[in-house]
Each structure stands twice: as C-alpha cells, then as structure tokens.
Amino acid sequence: MDTSIFKDYDIRGTYPNQINGQVAEAVAHAIVRKFQPKTVAICRDMRLSGKELRDAFVRVFTTLGINVTDVGLCGTEMQYFVAGTYEYDLVLMISASHNPPEYNGLKVVKKGPVAVTSDSGLYEIRDLISQGPLPPAANPGTVTELDVMDVWSKKVLSLVDTSLFKPLSVVIDAGNGMAGKLCPKIFESLPFKVTPMYFELDGSFPNHIPNPLIESNTTALKNKILELGADVGLTFDGDADRMFLIDNKGRMVSGTITTALLARYILAKHPGEMILYNAICGRIVPKVVSENGGKSKRVRVGHSYIKTYMRETGAIFAGEHSGHYYIRDFFAAESGVLTALMVLGLLSTQEKKLADLVDELDIYPASGEINFKVADIPAVVNAIKTGFSDAQSIDELDGVSVWYPTYWFNVRASKTEPLLRLNVEADTAEILKQKTDALVAKIESLGGQRK
C-alpha cells in the first residue's frame, strides 16, 4: 500500500492505483483496531469509485460485528451534521473534495463532530494496517439506511431568518458535485430566483473540475452572471463544504473579503463576539472585527485546528482564505449552503450591490495563493525564515509569516498536496508586484517549480 495517501486531515489518493476496494478493506480493519466502534455511519459523494469503497467498508465492518448505517449520497457538511446529531461512534465521508475525478479519499470524524487527524488517529490507522485483518465476529453487524436530507435542511434553515430574504437573482454552479443535491433542497422554499448550472451529479465532472480556486473553472458562471445581470453567483467544491462568491460584476470574492463581510454582518446582530480567521487571511479581517466591536484571533489553517479553537474560544464564526466557513451553531463546523444563506441574508438587508460592498473592503492588494512543486519543502521554508532578518516580525503560527510595514507574506506546506504555497499582501499594487516577483524568484532559485 502507498502510505502517502494518509494526510494530516484525511486519506486521499488516485483510484485505482492508490485507493481501491482492497485498500479500503485494509483501512477498515485498522480503523476497528484503533477505535473499536460498535456503530459506524458512512456518507459518500458522487465520485465514480465511491460505491466500491463504500461496499468495501460495509463488508469489513459488518463482518466484524459492527452495525453500519448507510447515509448515501451527501455533502461533507452532512457528515458533520450526522456526527453532531446522532450517536454513531464514527462517521465516515468518502470523498476527495475538489480533486480531479481520478481521486477519492476518506474523512473520519467521531461524535461531536471531532475530526480524526494525523495527531488523533489517522497515522495510527496507517501503522496498524501492517497487522492485517481481524477475525470475523460471531454475530455479523447489520446495515440500515438513513436519509437525513429533511432534518439537515431544517437545521440549516433554522439558523437564518428566512423572513428577511428578498427575491435576489442568484446563479449557482454546482460543478456536477454534491451542491447539485443540497442546493435544490435548501432553496426550494426560498424567494430567490435561482439559475442552476451543472446540478447533475456526475463524478466524471464533464463541465469543469469542482475546484473554484482555479479561475478557468468559474468562467461559465461569471459569464452567466453578467448575461443575466444577477445579484450574486455561488459556487462550491465537489463535496460542497466550501462556498465561493462571485459578485455582480463577475469577480471572484476572496475568502478574506468574504470573511470580513460575514464578520461585520454577524457582529451587527451579535456584538462583542469572537471571530476567528486563519493565518492566510488578510489584514482587513481583524480591522473589520475591531471596528465593529468584536474580538478576533488569528489561528492555524485547517478544519481540525479551527474546530478545536472554536470550542476553546466559543467563537461564533471562523473564516478561511480557502472558502471554509465555520458556524458555532452548526456544530462549530463548515456548511457551504448555510454560509451562502448568510451572504444572501446580508445582501437582502443592503441597498448596495455585492460589488460595492467588496470594493469597500478590498483595500489591501493580494497575490492569491501561488503554488510551487518543491523537492524539499522544509528546507525552502527554513531558507525563507532565515533570509528576512530585517523583517518587522516573523511568526511560525502556520508555516512562516514575515511582516514588514508595507507588506507581509506567508509560505507553508500544503496539508493535502505536495506543494509549497505562497501568499502575499501589500499596501499598494506596486509593492505587491515588486515583492511577489521577488519572492517567486527566490523560491524558484531554491528549486521550486511554479504550478
């Protein structure tokens, strides 16, 4: 087995060479060795290999006497809903999120939901695989089915004031991913004029890969917004736990600006609350939180860390640059559709267009995420850390962040891909270009290949 499929947050690899039914069976035995569950719920997205992997997990768990509940096709946020609402020992989600169709993977959470990560069991599962299969139980487990669409949608809708919604024109690109199942359920009773794009579930992704951070994947959505004169565009990744905004001028709204918009909206109704933002989000977020009477905390990137920070701090909301948004009242977890409804609630109470709200906050030019293939990521990160001794400050909250009076940047290793990521933010476009060009050249001089 290629053990590189075990990442910090999940298991992920290509089908069938890295992940297949046989690998899933081996992982299932190791999961049981580690956690000894009595009950397991299994969710999956629309990926073509999902059924094979699900069947393998069911086969092993039931053979070992574990009762399995098949939740069927759903988004990752529904994994969190199931883990927060029901009493299953473990809830599995078979998905590879935004990756191309040949990928699949597995995310494991315990009741709560509490994520199982490299620190809390994933690497132990990896190591336990070498012990081989467990003996069959005397009494096989059962298999039942559970449809949570109705109770999940009621929970999501209970967290917004639907009476305030106005008939906005909304274009939604599901990318043939799970948003194509979730959005119709959520929006069926709401007053929005929805134009759907690519709602058919299709794990071959015939229209575009469900990764909105690649600009070409949003071209059709942007064109449709401009064609219709729509108020806003929404797009999601494959498992629909991440939501991305396109404004009425057809521009992608960054995770930083979306976090700032929602922080201001939330603090108007809940003054004094704590807002978390990850280490890559820009300076506008703490600025907006402070100006609107809230408290803020900069935290590590990654869903498992942020959920822990939310529970520790009692934060009402957290935002990441990557399109993950966490809501305290939704189990301190992500919900792509709930975040979308919060944005639509914000727009329903504003006379201004989304583009105008974005322009008010978009005051610090930023590079966006620039990715590099690097043979020795720790060596490059260390070279960056030691190469800017004249910086105002340097922190290692996540990777290395280097701060100067007129710009700052972060370099860090991806937790899901073998990449080094660079983000730069500056006071002006001129400074941004100059510093970004210099940093790209430095990373390339250290062996990095820009992707």
Buried (B, 14 or more C-beta within 10 A) or exposed (E): BEEEBBBBBBBBBBBBEBBBBEBBBBBBBBBBBBBEBEBBBBBBBBBBBBBBBBBBBBBBBBBBBBBBBBBBBBBBBBBBBBBBBBEBBBBBBBBBBBBEBBBBBBBBBBBBBBBBBBEEBBBBBBBBBEEEBBEEEEEBBEBEEBEBBEBBBEBBBEBBEBEEBEEBBBBBBBBBBBBBBBBBBBBEEBEBEBBBBBBEBBBEBEBBBBBBBEEEBBEBBBEBBBEBEBBBBBBBBBBBBBBBBBBBBBBBBBBBBBBBBBBBBBBEEBEEBBBBBBBBBBBBBBBBBEEBEBBBBBBBBBBBBBBBBBBEBEBBBBBBBBBBBBBBEBBBBBBBBBBBBBBBBBBBEEEEBBBEBBBBBBEBBBBBBBBBBBEEBEEBBEBBBEEBEEBEEBBEBBBBBBBBEEBBBBBBBBBBBEBBBBBBBBBEEEBBBEBBEEBBEBBEEBBBEEE
